[in-house]
Amino acid sequence: MFASPLVSHLTRKALLLTLVSFLLLMSTSARLAQGQVTSTNWVGYAVNANGVTAISASWTIPAVQCISTAGGNQVTQGLGVWIGFDGFTAGLIPEQLGTNSVCLNGSPIYVAWEEDPTTGAGKANHAVEAYPEYLSAGDRITASITYSGSNHFQLIINDAAMGGGRTYNVIIPNAPRTSAEWIVEASVNVQTQQQVTLPVSQPITFSDCSASVNNVAGSITQNHAQTITLVDNNGKVIASPQNLNQAGTSFQVVEGGSAVPEFTAPMLMIATTLFVGLLLLKRRITVL
């Protein structure tokens, strides 16, 4: 989901809701390409499993680089960072918590939001703002979604700079609970349906990532998550997730498809072994 590109004559609250209103395109845009999942609006990791009961993560609100626009209330660029249930496999309005970094009239705006099927599925503006004030780039966000049984979900999002968290207790009948997602989502121009690049210059990092299946907690690695690569309508890579860290709990999303994997301890050991081997080989050749 993502913000509509055109908003005009709006109150502040309506503007906030517009900024956190998304287009759910995953069910039609995701596809398998040579064993890898690609999407025209998502990039990150997703767990495909029956009985998902929790997901959590932390991230820093990314700063967006805005281009000036002339006149009108126009959202020209943007991205969302979020965690959720059921968007990957079910193709429904999922249970989600996240932040938006968008450019409105050439100026950056940052908001946090919660969305689930009970907030108005099928309506144009169905997300709920987590804080009445705008947030700031660089704010540290922690978020979690937990299923406690009998259709009950608890969603918690916290921005330490805003002085506390927000908790949502919702009842969602018949939620499939067949996937969990850690996603960066790019904006789509509603009028032209054209994908835009991520308006950021630095990698976006998810950390402290965990998901539970049937109340058994595990890392992204332990849950055998799939990578999702962001591509344009021609299949060109726009952004991709880097390899997970050694613990399987952290990764970065970077522009392009040639990201260098994180240098974990096993990789460092392999690199050191190869380096020493080359030195010994060079020495042997010199002696001979």
PyMOL commands that set and color helices and strands:
alter all, ss='L'
color gray80, all
select helices_A, chain A and resi 12-19+26-29+117-119+160-162+265-287
alter helices_A, ss='H'
color red, helices_A
select strands_A, chain A and resi 31-33+36-39+42-48+52-60+75-85+95-104+107-115+128-129+140-149+152-159+164-171+179-186+204-213+216-218+226-231+237-241+251-255
alter strands_A, ss='S'
color yellow, strands_A
deselect
rebuild
show_as cartoon
